[in-house]
């Protein structure tokens, strides 16, 4: 398990092999080999091998091998 710049709050669990980078996890379970980056996860289940990046999730079920990646787009001048 890798936890960098992240916070596990109330009833939050990250199982072996999970990676959390700059994430806040509350009332949620992050399963084996899932990766969470730059995200806030609340009342959710993140399944094995799923990847979540730059997202705010509440009451979400993210199944294997889903990737949820939110990228901010910048308009060209």
N, C-alpha and C positions, 0 to 999 in steps of 0.2 A: 504494500500500500504506500502511495506517495501522497503527502499532503503538504502543499506549499502555499503560503499566503491565504489559507482557507480556514473557515470556521465551521465546526460541527456543533449545532445548537441542540435544543431539546429533542429527544427521541430521534436523533440522526445517527445512521449507521452506514459505514463504508466497509465493505467486505474486502477480503484479501485480493490484491491485484488492482484495486480501484485507484484511479489517479484524480486528485482534486487540485486544481491550480487556480488561485484567486477566486474561490467559490464560497458561497454561504449555503449550507445545507441545514434545513430545519424540518423536523417531523417527516423524514424521508429515509429511504434505503437506496444506496447505490451498490449494485451487485458487482461480482468479480469482473475485472478487466474493463469496467466502464471508465470513461474519461469525461470529467466535467471541467470546463475552462471558462473563466470570466462570467460566471452565471450565479443566479440565485434560484435555489430549488426549495419548494415548500410543499408538504403533503403529497409527495410524489414517490413513484417507484421507477428507478432507472435500471434496466435489465443488463445482463452480461453483454459485454462488447459494444454497448451503445456509446455514442459520443454526443455531448451537448456543449455548444460553444456560444458565448455571448447571448444567453437567453435568460428569461425570467419565467419559471414554470410554477404553477400552483395546481394541485390535484391532477398531475399528469402521469400517464403510464407510457414510458418510452421503452419499446420492445427491442429485442436483439434483431439485427445489428443496425438499428436506426441511427442516423446522424442528423442532429438538429443544429444548424449553424446559421446564426443571424449575423449578416454583415452589413455594416452601415455604408451606404453609397454616398459618394460626394459628387455633386454636379460639376461638370466641366464649365469653366468660365470662358 
